[in-house]
């Protein structure tokens, strides 16, 4: 897999900030960009040789309806315009019956739902010019009659489609807090050899529920989940997401440094063990 390093989500509100941060790659929300008129800041980053990865939020790959071909075409064209090594979206649905939820809705973890997801993913892969990575989502509920753990659900998805995984450790932490997901079991069950990169983000607890807001500082507990992942594998890349209530440049630098510290610590331990 493409070696990425440590990155940040590019957003128009912090475009100049991102240009000045010590990052190795950036991720853009695919639906916010247009191939014929890329933001100047994104062009600057590309000219520097900084990888720019399109991240989609609207394919609705787990939906019962066919995936919108125009959305797939846009994602593919953006990947080609940015010379991206791969693109990504989520293991979720966002539309049903002509309605759009405006939210990444979790899937029932049944074999029927997995069959639908696999069929949609394969169809999309056939129309994309680059590989596809899929991300685990944060959920506030679990559908009844689940037949698979989240880890096994993702593992079978990868086995049947040969897609890559984008593991969001903040989403995993949220599900552990709200739904009782076993973090270690999840990490042990997913095929880490298919890891594309990792998301890290902040959140906040309100009235006993943890919300993955992308608008608060990254908690130490989320970095601990990242550490548990890095104990098992050296991730190709780790990306900080921030979508609202943007902090100072220094705060963003500090969060990026904390991510580098976690990754670097495990990488150094792995190297020391190999020399023994």
C-alpha positions as CSV (number, residue, x, y, z in Angstrom):
1,X,0.0,0.0,0.0
2,X,1.1,3.6,-0.7
3,X,3.2,5.0,2.1
4,X,1.5,8.2,3.3
5,X,2.8,9.4,6.7
6,X,0.7,11.8,8.9
7,X,-1.9,14.0,7.3
8,X,-4.9,16.2,7.8
9,X,-8.3,16.7,6.2
10,X,-8.2,19.7,3.9
11,X,-11.1,22.1,4.4
12,X,-11.7,25.4,2.7
13,X,-11.9,27.2,6.1
14,X,-8.3,26.2,6.9
15,X,-6.7,26.0,3.5
16,X,-3.8,28.4,4.2
17,X,-3.3,26.7,7.6
18,X,-3.1,23.3,6.0
19,X,-0.5,24.6,3.5
20,X,1.7,25.6,6.4
21,X,1.3,22.5,8.6
22,X,3.9,19.7,8.7
23,X,1.8,17.1,6.9
24,X,2.7,14.4,4.5
25,X,-0.7,14.1,2.8
26,X,-4.2,15.5,2.8
27,X,-7.7,14.2,2.3
28,X,-10.5,16.2,0.6
29,X,-14.3,15.6,0.8
30,X,-15.0,14.5,-2.8
31,X,-18.5,16.1,-2.9
32,X,-17.0,19.5,-2.1
33,X,-14.7,19.7,-5.1
34,X,-15.2,20.1,-8.8
35,X,-12.7,18.6,-11.3
36,X,-12.8,21.7,-13.5
37,X,-12.2,24.2,-10.8
38,X,-10.0,22.8,-8.0
39,X,-9.3,25.2,-5.1
40,X,-6.0,27.0,-5.5
41,X,-4.7,25.6,-2.2
42,X,-5.3,22.0,-3.4
43,X,-3.4,22.8,-6.6
44,X,-0.5,24.2,-4.5
45,X,-0.4,21.1,-2.4
46,X,-0.4,18.9,-5.5
47,X,2.4,20.9,-7.1
48,X,4.5,20.3,-4.0
49,X,4.0,16.6,-4.4
50,X,1.6,16.2,-1.5
51,X,-0.8,13.3,-2.1
52,X,-4.4,14.4,-2.1
53,X,-7.0,11.7,-1.4
54,X,-10.7,12.0,-2.3
55,X,-13.0,10.8,0.5
56,X,-16.6,10.4,-0.5
57,X,-19.6,10.6,1.9
58,X,-22.6,10.0,-0.4
59,X,-22.2,6.8,-2.4
60,X,-24.5,4.9,0.0
61,X,-22.8,1.6,-0.7
62,X,-24.9,-0.3,1.8
63,X,-28.2,1.0,0.4
64,X,-30.7,-1.4,-1.2
65,X,-30.9,0.9,-4.3
66,X,-28.2,0.9,-7.0
67,X,-25.4,3.4,-6.4
68,X,-25.8,6.6,-8.3
69,X,-23.5,6.3,-11.4
70,X,-22.9,10.1,-11.5
71,X,-21.5,10.1,-8.0
72,X,-19.1,7.3,-8.9
73,X,-18.1,9.0,-12.1
74,X,-17.4,12.2,-10.2
75,X,-15.2,10.4,-7.6
76,X,-13.3,8.6,-10.4
77,X,-12.7,11.8,-12.3
78,X,-11.5,13.6,-9.2
79,X,-9.1,10.7,-8.5
80,X,-7.6,11.1,-11.9
81,X,-7.4,14.9,-11.7
82,X,-5.6,14.6,-8.4
83,X,-3.5,11.6,-9.4
84,X,-4.7,9.9,-6.2
85,X,-3.5,6.4,-5.4
86,X,-7.0,5.4,-4.2
87,X,-10.4,6.8,-3.1
88,X,-12.6,6.0,-0.1
89,X,-16.1,6.1,1.2
90,X,-18.0,4.4,4.2
91,X,-19.6,1.2,5.1
92,X,-23.1,2.7,5.5
93,X,-26.1,3.9,3.7
94,X,-27.3,7.5,3.4
95,X,-30.4,7.2,1.1
96,X,-33.5,5.0,1.0
97,X,-36.9,5.4,-0.6
98,X,-35.9,8.7,-2.3
99,X,-34.9,10.3,1.0
100,X,-31.5,11.4,2.1
101,X,-30.6,11.0,5.8
102,X,-27.8,13.6,5.7
103,X,-26.0,11.1,8.0
104,X,-23.8,8.0,7.6
105,X,-26.3,5.3,8.8
106,X,-24.9,2.0,10.1
107,X,-25.8,-1.2,8.3
108,X,-27.5,-4.2,9.8
109,X,-24.7,-6.7,10.3
110,X,-26.6,-9.6,8.6
111,X,-25.5,-11.7,5.7
112,X,-28.3,-10.3,3.5
113,X,-27.0,-6.8,4.1
114,X,-23.5,-7.9,3.5
115,X,-24.6,-9.4,0.1
116,X,-26.1,-6.0,-0.9
117,X,-23.0,-4.2,0.2
118,X,-20.6,-6.5,-1.6
119,X,-22.6,-6.3,-4.9
120,X,-22.6,-2.5,-4.7
121,X,-18.9,-2.3,-3.9
122,X,-18.0,-4.6,-6.8
123,X,-20.1,-2.5,-9.2
124,X,-18.4,0.7,-8.0
125,X,-14.9,-0.8,-8.2
126,X,-15.5,-1.8,-11.8
127,X,-16.1,1.9,-12.6
128,X,-13.3,3.5,-10.6
129,X,-9.8,4.0,-12.0
130,X,-8.1,3.4,-8.7
131,X,-8.6,1.1,-5.7
132,X,-11.4,1.8,-3.1
133,X,-11.0,1.9,0.7
134,X,-14.0,1.7,3.0
135,X,-14.3,3.2,6.5
136,X,-16.1,2.0,9.6
137,X,-18.6,4.5,10.9
138,X,-19.7,5.7,14.3
139,X,-23.2,4.6,15.3
140,X,-25.6,5.4,18.0
141,X,-27.6,2.2,17.5
142,X,-27.2,-1.4,16.4
143,X,-29.9,-3.0,14.2
144,X,-31.4,-6.1,15.8
145,X,-30.7,-9.7,14.7
146,X,-27.1,-9.1,13.8
147,X,-25.2,-12.2,12.6
148,X,-21.6,-10.8,12.6
149,X,-19.4,-8.7,14.7
150,X,-18.3,-5.4,13.1
151,X,-14.8,-6.8,12.7
152,X,-16.0,-10.0,11.0
153,X,-18.5,-8.0,8.8
154,X,-15.5,-5.9,7.5
155,X,-13.3,-8.9,7.2
156,X,-15.8,-10.7,5.0
157,X,-16.4,-7.6,2.9
158,X,-12.6,-7.4,2.2
159,X,-12.4,-11.1,1.4
160,X,-15.3,-10.9,-1.1
161,X,-14.4,-7.6,-2.8
162,X,-10.6,-7.2,-2.2
163,X,-11.2,-3.6,-1.1
164,X,-9.0,-1.8,1.3
165,X,-9.9,-0.6,4.8
166,X,-9.9,3.0,6.2
167,X,-10.0,2.4,9.9
168,X,-11.3,5.3,11.9
169,X,-10.1,4.9,15.5
170,X,-12.3,7.7,16.7
171,X,-15.4,5.9,15.4
172,X,-14.2,2.7,16.9
173,X,-13.8,4.5,20.3
174,X,-17.3,6.0,19.9
175,X,-18.8,2.6,19.3
176,X,-16.9,1.1,22.3
177,X,-18.3,3.9,24.5
178,X,-21.9,3.9,23.2
179,X,-22.5,0.3,22.0
180,X,-19.9,-1.8,23.9
181,X,-17.8,-2.7,20.9
182,X,-14.7,-4.7,21.9
183,X,-11.8,-2.6,20.5
184,X,-9.3,-5.4,20.7
185,X,-11.6,-8.0,19.1
186,X,-12.4,-5.5,16.3
187,X,-8.7,-4.9,15.6
188,X,-7.9,-8.7,15.8
189,X,-10.7,-9.6,13.4
190,X,-10.1,-7.1,10.6
191,X,-7.4,-7.8,7.9
192,X,-4.9,-5.2,8.9
193,X,-2.8,-6.1,5.8
194,X,-5.5,-4.4,3.8
195,X,-5.2,-1.1,5.7
196,X,-5.1,2.0,3.5
197,X,-4.8,4.5,6.3
198,X,-6.3,5.6,9.6
199,X,-8.6,8.5,10.7
200,X,-8.2,10.2,14.1
201,X,-10.8,12.8,15.3
202,X,-12.2,14.5,18.3
203,X,-15.5,14.3,20.1
204,X,-17.4,15.1,23.2
205,X,-19.7,13.4,25.7
206,X,-23.2,14.9,26.2
207,X,-25.7,13.4,28.6
208,X,-23.9,10.1,28.7
209,X,-23.5,9.7,25.0
210,X,-20.2,10.2,23.2
211,X,-20.5,12.2,20.0
212,X,-17.9,11.9,17.2
213,X,-18.1,15.6,16.4
214,X,-14.9,16.4,14.5
215,X,-15.2,19.7,16.2
216,X,-13.4,19.0,19.5
217,X,-9.9,18.1,20.5
218,X,-8.7,14.5,20.1
219,X,-9.1,12.7,23.4
220,X,-6.2,10.7,24.9
221,X,-8.5,7.7,24.9
222,X,-8.7,7.9,21.1
223,X,-4.9,8.1,20.8
224,X,-4.9,5.0,23.0
225,X,-7.0,3.1,20.4
226,X,-4.6,4.3,17.8
227,X,-1.7,2.9,19.9
228,X,-3.5,-0.4,20.1
229,X,-3.8,-0.5,16.3
230,X,-0.1,0.5,15.9
231,X,0.8,-2.3,18.3
232,X,-0.5,-4.7,15.7
233,X,0.7,-3.0,12.5
234,X,2.5,0.0,11.1
235,X,-0.2,2.0,9.4
236,X,0.6,3.4,6.0
237,X,-0.9,6.7,7.0
238,X,-2.8,8.4,9.9
239,X,-5.0,11.5,9.2
240,X,-6.4,14.1,11.6
241,X,-10.0,15.1,10.8
242,X,-11.4,18.5,11.8
243,X,-14.7,19.7,10.3
244,X,-15.8,22.6,12.5
245,X,-14.9,25.0,15.3
246,X,-11.3,25.1,14.0
247,X,-8.6,25.6,16.7
248,X,-5.4,27.6,16.4
249,X,-2.6,26.5,14.1
250,X,-0.6,25.6,17.2
251,X,-3.3,23.4,18.5
252,X,-3.5,21.5,15.2
253,X,0.3,21.2,15.2
254,X,0.1,19.7,18.7
255,X,-2.5,17.2,17.7
256,X,-0.4,16.1,14.6
257,X,2.6,15.8,16.8
258,X,0.7,13.6,19.3
259,X,-0.3,11.3,16.4
260,X,3.3,11.2,15.2
261,X,4.5,10.3,18.7
262,X,2.1,7.4,18.9
263,X,3.1,6.0,15.5
264,X,6.8,6.7,16.1
265,X,6.8,5.0,19.5
266,X,5.4,1.8,18.1
267,X,7.6,1.9,15.0
268,X,10.7,2.3,17.2
269,X,9.7,-0.5,19.5
270,X,9.1,-2.7,16.4
271,X,12.5,-1.9,15.0
272,X,14.2,-2.5,18.4
273,X,12.6,-5.9,18.6
274,X,13.8,-6.8,15.1
275,X,17.4,-6.0,16.0
276,X,17.4,-8.4,19.0
